[in-house]
Amino acid sequence: MPVNKSHDEFYTLDMSKGWEVPPGYPAGIQQKILSGALDEVNNRGTRTRLLRFQPGVYTTAPFSHDYWEEVYLMEGDLTVGNDANGEGGESFPPHTYAVRPPHAPHGPFKSEKGCILLEIHYFDPV
């Protein structure tokens, strides 16, 4: 199966535009798709994105998905495992990495000061 990404050489990202709230996320969390596309209905594709948390924003419940996910915390702070009120959990500093197989429960998440994550999502090849 071919990879659905274009060939892009180094270029400067415009960090002031192209951000959108992913479906099901609170308003203070936004994504910027860098390359590719993920077809979650047909379980195929690959996507690279930035995910940005505004300060104080949090999710309220763990979740899982059908694709692999690699996450690198580029800047800011990220807390994993907070409760539905945004309390508790374990805080991680920049340059922290996670890789999750399909269906692995993870979260909820929050960021006290805000953060930017680099995420790569992909399905197992068929």
PAKE-447753 format. One record per residue: residue in one letter; y, x, z of N, C-alpha, C, O in turn. Coordinates in steps of 0.05 Angstrom, whole numbers, padded with zeros to 5 digits, always signed. Each point is the difference from the previous one (the first is absolute). Example, Ala and Ser with C-alpha at 12.3 -4.5 7.8 and 13.67 -1.06 7.14 Angstrom:
2
a-00114+00264+00156+00024-00018+00000+00024+00018+00000+00000+00021+00013/s+00021-00028-00027+00024+00016+00001+00022-00015+00014+00022+00010+00004/
END
This chain:
126
m-00024+00017+00000+00024-00017+00000+00025+00018+00000+00002+00017+00017/p+00016-00021-00036+00024+00017-00001+00019-00007+00024+00001-00022+00010/v+00014+00042-00003+00020-00003+00021+00025-00012-00012+00008+00008-00022/n+00004-00028+00035+00023-00015-00011+00027+00012+00009+00017-00015+00010/k-00014+00041-00013+00025+00013+00007+00011+00015-00024-00015+00011-00016/s+00041-00011+00014+00013+00015-00022+00003+00029+00008-00001+00007+00024/h+00006+00010-00044+00005+00028+00005+00030+00003+00006+00017-00005-00017/d-00011+00013+00041+00028+00004+00009+00003+00028+00011-00014+00008+00019/e+00031+00008-00031+00007+00026+00011+00020-00003+00023+00009-00023+00005/f-00002+00044+00008+00019-00001+00023+00025-00014-00009+00012+00006-00020/y-00003-00025+00037+00026-00013-00004+00010-00008+00028-00016-00004+00018/t+00041+00000-00016+00012-00008+00026-00002-00030+00004+00008-00016-00018/l-00020+00008+00040-00002-00028+00006+00027-00011+00010+00014+00013+00015/d-00007-00037-00025+00023-00013+00010-00008-00016+00025-00012-00022-00003/m+00017+00032+00026-00009-00012+00025+00017-00024+00008-00005-00013+00020/s+00026+00007-00036+00018-00023+00007-00008-00026-00014+00010-00021+00007/k-00029+00022-00026-00009-00024-00014-00029+00000-00005-00014+00020+00003/g+00004-00044-00011-00028-00004-00006-00018-00007+00023-00024+00001-00002/w+00036-00007+00025-00015-00008+00024-00004-00030+00000+00018-00015-00007/e-00042+00006+00016-00006-00028+00003-00018-00004+00023-00016+00017+00007/v+00017-00041+00005-00018-00006+00022-00027-00008-00012-00002-00018-00016/p-00019+00032+00024-00027-00007-00010-00008-00027+00011+00008-00008+00022/p-00024-00007-00038-00009-00027+00009-00014+00002+00028-00017+00018+00004/g+00025-00036+00014-00013-00001+00026+00012+00019+00021-00008+00000+00023/y+00028+00016-00030+00012+00019+00018+00027-00011+00011+00012-00017-00014/p-00004+00025+00038+00026-00009+00010+00023+00013-00017-00004+00020-00013/a+00027-00032+00014+00023+00008-00017+00009+00029+00004+00011+00011-00018/g-00016+00001+00041+00009+00027+00005-00019+00021-00010+00004+00024+00005/i-00025-00032-00019-00018+00019-00013+00001-00003-00030-00003-00023-00010/q+00008+00045-00004+00004-00002-00029-00017+00022-00014-00006+00021+00011/q-00002-00028-00035-00015+00020-00017+00016+00007-00024+00017-00015-00010/k-00022+00039+00000+00011+00010-00025-00024+00011-00015-00011+00021+00007/i+00003-00034-00029-00023+00008-00016+00008+00025-00016+00020-00001-00015/l-00035+00023+00018+00006+00024-00015-00016+00001-00026+00010+00009-00021/s-00036-00017+00022-00016-00001-00024-00024-00018+00003-00009-00005+00022/g-00001-00003-00044-00025-00016-00001+00004-00029+00008+00022-00009+00004/a-00045-00005-00002+00000-00028+00008-00028-00005+00012-00019+00012-00008/l+00019-00030+00027-00025-00007+00013-00006-00029-00006+00016-00018+00005/d-00039+00013-00017-00009-00027-00006-00020-00009+00021-00024+00006-00001/e+00035-00019+00022-00017-00007+00023-00019-00023-00006-00020-00004+00014/v+00026-00012-00034-00018-00022-00008-00025+00011-00013-00022-00009+00006/n+00024+00029-00024-00022+00011-00014-00010+00026+00011-00018+00014-00011/n+00029-00006+00034-00008+00025+00014+00000+00024-00018-00020+00014-00003/r+00043-00009-00009+00002+00024-00016+00029+00010+00000+00019-00015+00007/g-00016+00040-00015+00027+00012-00001+00005+00020+00022-00016+00004+00018/t+00039+00008-00020+00009+00019+00019+00031-00001+00002+00013-00006-00020/r-00002+00011+00043+00029-00003+00004+00009+00021+00019-00014+00006+00020/t+00037+00006-00025+00013+00018+00018+00027-00013+00007+00015-00008-00018/r-00009+00006+00044+00025-00013+00008+00011+00014+00025-00014+00014+00014/l+00040-00019-00010+00013+00006+00025+00002-00026+00016+00005-00021-00012/l-00010+00022+00038+00003-00023+00017+00020+00008+00022-00004+00020+00013/r+00025-00036-00010+00022+00006+00018+00002-00022+00021+00001-00023-00005/f-00001+00033+00031+00005-00018+00023+00028+00004+00009+00009+00023+00003/q+00006-00045+00001+00026+00002+00013-00004+00004+00030-00021-00008+00010/p+00040+00019+00004-00003+00005+00029-00007-00026+00014+00013-00021-00004/g-00032+00022+00022-00008-00022+00017-00018-00021-00012-00008-00018+00014/v+00001+00021-00039-00016-00020-00014-00030+00005+00007-00008+00023+00003/y-00007-00045-00001-00029+00003+00006-00016-00023-00013+00011-00021-00005/t-00036+00027+00001-00019-00021-00008-00014-00010+00025+00001+00014+00021/t-00015-00037-00023-00010-00013+00025-00030-00001+00002-00010-00008+00021/a-00005+00014-00042-00029-00002+00001-00013+00021-00018+00012+00009-00020/p-00036+00000+00027-00015+00018-00017-00006-00013-00027-00001-00025-00002/f-00004+00041-00018-00008-00011-00026-00018+00020-00014-00004+00022+00009/s-00008-00031-00031-00017+00017-00016+00003-00008-00029+00011-00022-00006/h-00021+00038-00012+00001-00007-00029-00024+00012-00014-00015+00015+00012/d+00012-00021-00037-00024+00007-00016+00002+00027-00013-00019+00009-00013/y+00041+00006+00016+00004+00025-00013+00002+00023+00020+00005-00004+00024/w-00009+00029-00034+00005+00024+00015+00030+00003+00004+00016-00009-00016/e-00009+00022+00038+00028+00005+00006+00003+00027+00013-00013+00007+00019/e+00031+00009-00031+00008+00025+00012+00030-00002+00008+00016-00010-00016/v-00009+00018+00040+00027-00004+00010+00009+00027+00012-00013+00012+00017/y+00037-00004-00025+00013+00024+00011+00028-00008+00011+00016-00011-00015/l-00012+00016+00040+00026-00007+00013+00019+00023-00006-00001+00022+00011/m+00020-00028-00030+00019+00021-00009+00022+00005+00020+00007+00023+00006/e+00005-00044+00004+00022+00003+00019+00001-00024+00019-00009-00022-00007/g+00020+00027+00030+00003-00021+00020-00024-00001+00019-00015+00019+00002/d+00012-00042+00011-00022-00004+00020-00016-00025-00008+00012-00019-00011/l-00037+00020+00017-00017-00024-00005-00019-00003+00024-00013+00019+00008/t+00013-00043+00003-00018-00007+00022-00022-00018-00011+00005-00019-00016/v-00029+00025+00023-00024-00014-00009-00013-00014+00024-00004+00012+00021/g-00002-00038-00024-00014-00015+00021+00018-00014+00020-00009-00006+00022/n+00033+00000-00030+00017-00016+00018-00011-00029+00002-00017-00008-00016/d+00027-00007+00036-00008-00028+00002+00018-00018-00016+00017+00010-00015/a-00022-00036+00016+00015-00019-00016+00030-00001+00007+00016-00010-00016/n-00008+00022+00039+00028+00001+00007+00012+00027-00006+00023+00005+00007/g-00038+00013-00020+00010+00026-00007-00002+00021+00022+00012+00021-00002/e-00027-00028+00023-00002+00018+00023-00026+00016-00001-00020-00009-00011/g+00021+00034+00022-00024+00016+00002-00007+00014-00026+00017+00002-00018/g-00041+00009+00017-00009+00015-00023+00004+00029+00003+00010+00010+00021/e-00019+00006-00041+00002+00029+00000+00020+00009-00021-00003-00008-00023/s+00022+00023+00031+00022+00009-00018-00008+00026-00014-00012+00018+00012/f+00018-00016-00038-00005+00024-00016+00025+00011-00012+00018-00015-00008/p-00016+00042+00006+00024+00013-00011-00004+00004-00030-00021-00006-00011/p+00042+00016-00003-00002+00006-00028-00023+00020-00005-00008+00015+00018/h-00001-00015-00043-00021+00018-00010-00027-00008+00013-00017+00018+00005/t+00013-00044-00001-00025-00010+00009-00013-00015-00023+00013-00012-00017/y-00040+00014+00015-00015-00010-00023-00023-00018+00009-00012+00005+00021/a+00006-00025-00037-00024-00017+00005-00013-00007-00027+00014-00002-00020/v-00040-00001+00020-00014-00010-00024-00019-00022+00011-00014+00004+00019/r+00015-00027-00033-00016-00023+00009-00017-00010-00023+00010-00004-00023/p-00036-00001+00028-00017-00012-00020+00006-00030-00002+00013-00011+00017/p-00023-00002-00038+00003-00029-00002-00010-00014+00025-00021+00008+00011/h+00034-00030-00004-00007-00017+00022+00004+00012+00028-00009-00013+00020/a+00020+00036-00017+00005+00012+00026+00024-00014+00013+00022+00001-00011/p-00026-00013+00034+00023-00013+00014+00020+00021+00009-00008+00022+00010/h+00034-00027-00013+00021+00018+00009+00025-00015+00007+00005-00022-00010/g+00011+00035+00027+00025-00013+00009-00005-00014+00026-00021+00003+00013/p+00040-00019-00004+00027-00003-00011+00016+00026+00002-00008+00020+00013/f+00032-00020-00026+00017+00023-00002+00028-00006+00009+00009-00023-00003/k+00005+00043+00013+00029-00003+00005+00013+00027-00003-00013+00021+00001/s+00039-00021-00003+00016+00025-00001+00025-00005+00017+00015-00018-00005/e-00011+00036+00025+00023-00002+00017+00026+00007-00015+00020-00014+00002/k-00021+00036-00017+00024+00011-00013-00001-00003-00030+00019+00008-00014/g-00040-00020+00003-00004-00003-00028-00017+00023-00011-00002+00021+00012/c-00011-00026-00035-00017+00021-00012-00004-00005-00030+00006-00022-00010/i-00015+00042-00003-00009-00002-00028-00028+00012-00002-00005+00022+00008/l-00013-00038-00020-00027+00007-00004-00005+00004-00030+00011-00015-00017/l-00027+00034+00009-00011+00003-00027-00028-00011+00000-00017+00009+00016/e+00011-00029-00032-00026-00013+00000-00012+00001-00028+00013-00004-00020/i-00039+00010+00019-00016-00001-00025-00022-00019+00004-00016+00002+00019/h+00014-00022-00036-00021-00021+00002-00017+00001-00025+00010+00003-00022/y-00036-00007+00025-00018+00000-00023-00027-00014+00007-00008+00000+00023/f-00004-00010-00043-00027-00012+00003-00021+00020-00008+00005+00018-00016/d-00029-00021+00027-00022+00017-00008-00006-00005-00030+00001-00022-00009/p-00006+00044-00006-00007-00004-00029-00025-00016-00002-00019+00002+00016/v+00017-00018-00037-00023-00017-00005-00020+00015-00017-00021-00011-00006/
END
